[in-house]
């Protein structure tokens, strides 16, 4: 008994500090749990959770220092410790302004600007791919090789970001042909190739008059931007086919000078009767290459539906207060119940999808 009393006397002065520390930990965990539950209905939200957790942890540290008893930490030492924390924080901000803090500020700036979203095609410098994740310090894109590339937010702020619009983009391909071929004939054939590649509003540019050949560019509008890789390849295939069908050789004079050919020999392959299995395939390369980006975009759309259902519920609740007869109220209540059940299902489904992609 005496041992317990001695132990109690030794820790009694630290009990307020210990209780404060436990309360702070519980508050941080509770807030984190609430934010995780709330973000289960969203494809994003990581930035806000990180900022709030860091802020609460820092405030908790200051509170713990303030409640430590004087016999364990004098007022002078407490003031020196708080001053030290302030100096370290200032030094961290100064030294990390171009890295950690810089990326965080750039991340918040990108959120405010809303230049792109998850699932969009972006090109930054030499990097091209679809956005799979947007965080406080970086974004992640999935490249044409199905690899994942992480780009710091400060890199995106200091470099031009090219975003392919979801409403459509221009797909083009270049080809060099001889001066002996009339340009109007070439333009007609290349427009046919663009139409055969399922591009809208095709057009042709003369890009360069070289020493030995003329460079043409065939282009057209692609409405379904998710198929951009396949469309680029398909356009080049159609250019080959249409030029060969119209008796136009894709060779340069230097090629003729370096190989011994018959005078009337045309460099055109024989027409193949074998149908391409790739064109008839139900699975496009983009579904394999950008699988994570597709998943992220799908989650963001589901989150949008979740938010829309919440707004509709709020609108119905306002109508419920103004409803006069019981029949109208009952009808509105049924609509609210259905929407709330739908939100619960969406939240559970989004949470399951989020956990499966981690």
SVG drawing of the C-alpha trace seen along z (x, -y; Angstrom):
<svg xmlns="http://www.w3.org/2000/svg" viewBox="-53 -33 76 46">
<polyline fill="none" stroke="black" stroke-width="0.4" points="0.0,0.0 2.8,-2.3 4.4,-1.6 1.3,-2.5 1.0,-5.8 4.6,-6.6 4.0,-5.9 0.9,-8.0 2.7,-10.9 5.5,-10.7 3.1,-10.9 0.4,-13.1 2.0,-16.2 2.2,-14.8 -1.4,-13.6 -2.7,-16.8 0.0,-16.7 -0.7,-13.0 -4.5,-13.5 -3.9,-16.5 -1.6,-14.4 -4.2,-11.5 -7.0,-14.0 -5.0,-15.6 -4.2,-12.1 -7.8,-11.1 -8.9,-14.4 -6.4,-14.0 -7.5,-10.3 -11.2,-11.3 -10.8,-14.1 -8.8,-11.9 -11.5,-9.2 -14.2,-11.7 -12.2,-13.0 -11.6,-9.5 -15.3,-8.7 -16.2,-11.9 -13.6,-11.4 -14.8,-7.8 -17.4,-9.5 -14.7,-11.4 -12.0,-10.3 -9.8,-13.0 -9.5,-15.0 -6.0,-13.8 -4.7,-17.4 -7.2,-18.7 -6.7,-15.7 -3.0,-16.1 -3.2,-19.8 -5.7,-19.4 -3.7,-16.6 -0.4,-18.5 -2.1,-21.6 -3.7,-19.7 -0.5,-17.9 1.4,-21.2 -1.2,-22.8 -1.2,-19.7 2.5,-20.0 2.3,-23.6 -0.6,-22.8 1.4,-19.9 4.4,-22.2 2.2,-24.8 0.6,-22.4 3.9,-20.7 4.2,-21.5 6.7,-24.1 8.7,-21.6 9.4,-19.7 9.7,-22.6 10.3,-26.1 8.8,-29.2 12.2,-30.2 12.8,-26.8 9.2,-26.8 9.8,-30.1 13.1,-29.0 11.5,-25.8 8.7,-27.7 11.2,-30.1 13.3,-27.2 10.2,-25.7 9.5,-29.0 13.1,-29.3 13.1,-25.8 9.7,-26.4 11.0,-29.6 14.2,-27.8 12.2,-24.9 10.0,-27.3 13.1,-29.3 15.1,-26.2 12.2,-24.3 10.5,-27.1 11.6,-25.7 10.8,-22.1 8.4,-21.0 6.6,-24.3 6.9,-25.3 5.2,-22.1 2.5,-22.5 1.8,-26.0 1.9,-25.0 -0.5,-22.1 -3.0,-24.5 -2.5,-26.9 -3.3,-24.1 -6.5,-23.3 -7.6,-26.9 -6.9,-27.2 -8.5,-23.9 -6.6,-23.6 -7.0,-19.8 -8.6,-17.0 -8.2,-13.3 -8.4,-11.3 -7.3,-14.2 -4.4,-13.8 -1.6,-16.3 1.8,-17.0 4.4,-18.8 7.8,-19.1 8.8,-15.6 6.1,-13.9 2.8,-12.8 0.0,-10.7 -3.3,-10.7 -3.6,-12.1 -4.2,-9.3 -3.7,-11.2 -3.4,-14.7 -1.8,-15.2 -0.6,-18.1 3.0,-17.8 2.8,-16.0 0.6,-14.6 0.9,-11.1 0.4,-10.4 0.2,-7.1 2.3,-7.2 1.8,-5.5 3.9,-2.6 1.5,-2.0 4.2,-3.3 3.4,-5.7 5.4,-9.0 5.4,-11.4 5.7,-15.1 6.2,-17.7 3.6,-20.4 6.2,-23.1 7.4,-21.6 3.9,-22.0 3.6,-25.6 7.0,-26.6 6.4,-24.8 3.6,-25.0 1.0,-22.4 -0.8,-21.2 -4.2,-19.7 -6.1,-17.8 -9.7,-19.0 -12.3,-16.4 -14.5,-18.0 -12.0,-16.9 -8.5,-17.4 -6.7,-17.5 -4.8,-14.3 -2.3,-14.7 0.5,-12.9 3.2,-14.0 4.3,-12.3 6.9,-13.3 6.1,-12.9 7.8,-13.7 7.5,-17.0 6.1,-15.0 2.8,-14.4 0.2,-17.2 -0.5,-18.7 -4.3,-18.9 -4.4,-15.2 -2.4,-14.5 -4.7,-16.7 -7.8,-14.9 -6.3,-11.5 -5.1,-12.5 -8.5,-13.9 -10.0,-10.6 -7.5,-8.9 -8.4,-11.1 -12.1,-10.4 -11.3,-6.6 -9.5,-7.0 -12.8,-8.3 -11.7,-11.9 -14.1,-14.8 -13.5,-17.9 -10.2,-16.8 -7.7,-19.2 -4.2,-19.1 -1.3,-21.5 1.9,-21.8 4.5,-21.9 7.8,-22.1 9.2,-22.3 12.4,-20.3 15.3,-19.7 13.9,-16.4 10.3,-16.1 7.2,-18.0 6.1,-17.4 2.3,-17.2 0.3,-17.1 -3.0,-15.4 -5.2,-16.2 -8.7,-16.0 -10.8,-16.4 -11.0,-13.4 -14.1,-13.6 -13.3,-10.6 -10.0,-11.8 -9.5,-8.5 -8.7,-6.8 -5.9,-9.3 -3.1,-6.7 -5.1,-4.3 -6.3,-7.2 -2.8,-8.4 -1.8,-4.9 -5.0,-4.4 -4.5,-7.7 -1.0,-6.6 -2.4,-3.3 -5.1,-4.9 -2.6,-7.3 -0.5,-4.3 -3.6,-2.5 -5.1,-5.5 -1.9,-6.7 -1.1,-3.2 -4.6,-2.7 -4.3,-5.8 -0.9,-4.8 1.1,-7.3 4.6,-6.1 5.9,-7.1 9.5,-7.2 12.1,-9.9 14.5,-10.4 17.4,-9.4 15.8,-6.0 15.6,-5.6 19.2,-6.5 20.5,-3.9 18.6,-0.9 18.6,0.6 14.9,0.9 13.1,1.4 12.0,-1.7 8.3,-1.1 8.6,0.7 6.3,-0.9 7.1,-0.6 3.5,0.4 2.7,3.6 0.1,5.9 -3.3,5.5 -3.9,7.8 -7.1,9.8 -6.5,10.5 -8.7,8.4 -6.9,6.8 -7.6,8.5 -6.6,5.3 -9.3,3.1 -12.0,5.7 -10.8,6.1 -13.2,4.9 -10.3,4.0 -8.5,0.9 -4.8,0.2 -5.9,-2.7 -7.9,-0.5 -4.7,1.5 -2.3,-1.4 -4.3,-3.9 -6.1,-1.4 -5.3,-3.3 -6.2,-6.6 -9.6,-5.2 -10.2,-3.9 -9.3,-7.3 -11.6,-9.1 -14.4,-6.7 -14.1,-7.3 -14.2,-11.1 -17.4,-10.7 -19.0,-8.6 -18.0,-11.2 -19.8,-13.8 -22.9,-11.7 -22.6,-11.4 -22.4,-15.1 -25.3,-15.7 -27.5,-13.3 -26.6,-15.3 -27.6,-18.6 -30.9,-17.0 -31.6,-15.8 -31.1,-19.3 -33.4,-20.7 -36.1,-18.1 -35.8,-18.8 -36.5,-22.5 -39.5,-21.5 -40.7,-19.2 -40.8,-22.2 -43.0,-24.1 -45.2,-21.2 -48.9,-21.6 -50.7,-18.3 -49.6,-14.9 -49.6,-13.2 -47.0,-15.6 -44.9,-15.2 -45.0,-11.5 -44.0,-11.6 -41.0,-13.9 -40.0,-11.7 -39.9,-8.6 -37.7,-10.4 -35.3,-11.5 -35.1,-7.9 -34.3,-6.6 -31.6,-9.2 -30.1,-8.6 -30.0,-4.9 -28.3,-5.6 -25.7,-7.8 -24.9,-5.0 -24.4,-2.5 -22.3,-5.0 -20.1,-5.7 -19.6,-2.0 -18.8,-1.3 -16.3,-4.3 -14.6,-3.2 -14.2,0.4 -12.8,-0.9 -10.4,-3.2 -9.1,-0.4 -8.7,1.9 -6.6,-0.6 -4.2,-1.2"/>
</svg>
